[in-house]
């Protein structure tokens, strides 16, 4: 696979807007590790190699275990995730897939039992943001493997 264009070299203005979302999310009450777990799972669903590389490295740097990363695609069957994580993962999958035109009531009820209304809005924004990054990187075939932990922190602030 050959990269079509460098989003990082040619897309400064677009990325500045995207980094603004990341800056907001870095200050919200949803824990960073949970956000990155969601980013990793949504990137699995969408098949974004660049984002999978990035968020696996970020998660490992925060102390996430290999086993939890390996089992994330099967989180419903794995006993390694908290109720809050399960609710966030179900919400992230439903918002990402939005098949049939809605997010099921049972998924909303599960999420609203674990997250405040403000947190649920922030969780949804996090899901929307990673879906956008996935689509940018997949569209332009951003090459995976070169991300360094913390690489974009200065640009995002």
Order of alpha helices (4+ residues) and beta strands (2+ residues): alpha-alpha-alpha-alpha-alpha-alpha-alpha-alpha-alpha
